[in-house]
């Protein structure tokens, strides 16, 4: 599988002893240069029904996803028409980071915006509606690196399914291991363009995740909605009945 930061959320245990069903929820980076073999695997092994692209218009135009036959392609840009006005998590913005302090400020602002910006909440609600309407087969949700926009989406989904905060954070931080090769390639390409070494250090930081970023979302949700669960129900607008349906669709009892 030649998709950067690809993983199946299946097998993650919930606090009530169930597990996330395999081959149903797939998170990853973009599908721009994947091989024919990977396309076949997504189609024939994972039975992908939906590809949900969380990237900006510029990202999609520069590196369009490869088509997977049988899958419906859906665009759910969290920050439409705001690429030049605020943090989006786009590839272009990540490669403009000038210093490590800027990276941390940018990331914390981005993760706060996931909670505060109406367009981000709408995008997450639409993703949850796609999942609710998908009775079988897999849904891929992804952005450029599969770490920030994809990371908050995974955190929302796993929270609804009843996964502990500890395991949600563990899955989130797994990105740093799974993006090692892809990140090094990006840095090598930039080094070949004579990007200053100090800036490369900042960009490398921007290509990784840190617990403080996701915690910024949790803390903002608690401040604005009382809890992350309150953010899901009130901010995103995904109620208890819909959440229970998602658990019925995407959880299985441990054997």
N, C-alpha and C positions, 0 to 999 in steps of 0.2 A: 504494500500500500504506500504510494508515493505522495500522500497528502500531509503537509506539515501540520503538526500538532493534532493529529487525528486520534480520537478515542471514542469508544462506545461507553455511554454512561451505565450500561447494563452491568448488573452485579453489585452496584453500590448498595449497602444495607441501610435500611431506614431504622428509626428509633423503635418502631414497634415490631421489628424482627423480619420484615419483608425485604425484598430486594427489587431494584429497578430491573425491569425486563430487558433482556439483551436484544440487540438489533432493532431497537425502536428509536433511541435518541442518540444521535451522532453529532459531536462537536468537532470543529476543525478550523484550519485556515482556508484560504481561497482554493478554488478548483481550476485555476488557470492553466497550469501545465501538467496536469495529471495524465498518466499513460492510458493507452487503450485497455491494458490489463486491469488497471484500477477502475476504469469506467465499467468494465464487465463485472468486477467484483461487487461494486456498489449496486449494480442492477441484479445480478444473479444470486449473490450471497446475502446481501443486506436488504434486497427488495425495496430500494429507496423510492418513496412515494412523493416526497417533497424536498426541494432544495431551497432553503430560506437564506437569502443573501442580505446581510445587515450592512453592507458597505455603502459608501457614498457614490453618487453618480460618477464622479471622476474616477474613482477606483474601479468601478464596474466597466467603464469605457476603456480604461487602459489595460485591464487584465480580466476580460470576461470569463466567466465560468465555462468549463466544457459542459456540453449537454450530456445528460444521462437519460437514455430513452426510458419512457414509462414514468419519469418523475416530473412533477409540476414545479416550475421555477417561479419563486416568489421573491419580490423585492420588498424589504421592510427596513428602509433607511431610518435610523433613529434620529438623525439630524439633517433632514432635507433642507437644501438651500442655505445651510449655515456653515459651509466648509471654511469660509474665510473669517467667520465671526466668533468662533469659539472652538473648544476641543471636540474632536469627533472620534479620535482613535485611528484616523486614516494613516496609510503608509506614508504619504507625503508629509504630514505633520510630524510623525515620529522621526523622520529623517532630518527634521529641521531643529532638533533639540540642541541647544548651544552648550548647556552645562547640566550637571546632575541635579542641582537644585531646581532648575527649570523643569526637568523631567518630573520630579516629585510634585511640584506645584501643578503642573499640567495634568498629571494623572489623578490627583485628588480632586481637582476641579471637574474632570471628566466623570469620575465615579459619583460625584455629587450631582452632576447634571443628569445622570441616569435616573435619579430619584426625582429631581425637580422639574426637568423639562417635559412638557406635555407630549411633544413628539416622541420622546423616548418611551414614555409610558404607553402611548398609543401603539408603538411598534411592538412592545412586549405583549400587550394585550392581543394584538393580531397574531403573534407567534403562538400564544397559548390557545387561541381559537383554532389555528391550524392543527395543533396537536390534539385538541378536543375532537376535531372532525376526522382524525386519521385513526381508523379502527384497527388497521393492520399495516405492516411494513414500517420502514424507517423514515424518519425526518432528519435531514442534515441541516444544522444551523451554523452559520459561519460568518466571519468578517475577513479582514486582511490576514492577521496573524492568528486568529482564533483565541485571543486572550482577553480582550477588554469588553467589547460589545458582546462577544460570545460568552465571556466569563460572567457578566451580569445576568445574561439570559439563562445560563446553566444554574447560577445561584438561585434565581427565581423558581425555575422548574424543580430543582432538587428540594428547595424549601417546601413547595407545595406537596411534593411526594413524601415529605416527612423525614428527610435526611438531616442529620445533626449538623450544626454549624461547623464542628471540627472536620467532618468528612467533606463538607462543601469546600472548606478552605484547602483541604488536602488535594482535592481534584483541581481546584484553581491553581495551586502552586505547581502542579504536575507540568504545567506549561513550560516552566523553566528547563526541565529535563528534555521535554519532547521537542522544543524548538532549538536545541543546541546547534544542530547541523544547519538548519535554515538560517538562523541568525548569523552564523559564521560566514555563510555564503554572501549575505547582504553586506556584512562588514568588509569582506574581501573585495567585493565589487566597488564599494565606496572608497576603500583604500587605493584601488586602482585609478580612481578619479581624483586622487590627491586631496581627499578630505583630511583636514588636520586631525592628528591622533587624539587630541583632547576632545574634539567633537565626536570622534568614534566611540570614546568611552561613554559619552552621554547617550549616543544613539543605542549602544549596546544595553545600557540601563533601560532605555525606553522600549526595547524589544523584549524585556523581561517583565514579570509580574512581581508584586510585593504585597504582603498581607495588609499593609497599611492602605493600599488602594481599595481593595474590596471592603475593608473595614470602614473606609470613608463612606461607602454606600450604606452599610449597615447603620452607621452613626447618623447619617443624614435622614435615613428612613425613620429611625427612632425619634429624632427631633421633630420631624414633620408629621409623622403618622402614629407615633407611639411605639412602633415595632416594625420589623421587616415584614411580618405577616400582615400588619395593618396597611403597609404600603401596597402589598399585593392586592388586598381586598378593596381598599378605598382609592389608592392612587392609580393602580393599573385598572381597577374595576373588574377583577376576576373573583367572583363570589364563592361562598362556601360550597354551594351545590356543584358549581363547575369544577372546583378543586377536587371534590370527591369523585367526580367522573374521571378526572385525569388520573387519580390514584387507581381507579378500577381498570383503566386502560393500560397503565404503564408500570404497575407493580405486580409481583407474583410472590407467593408464599415460599419461604425457604424449604428445601427438601431435607 
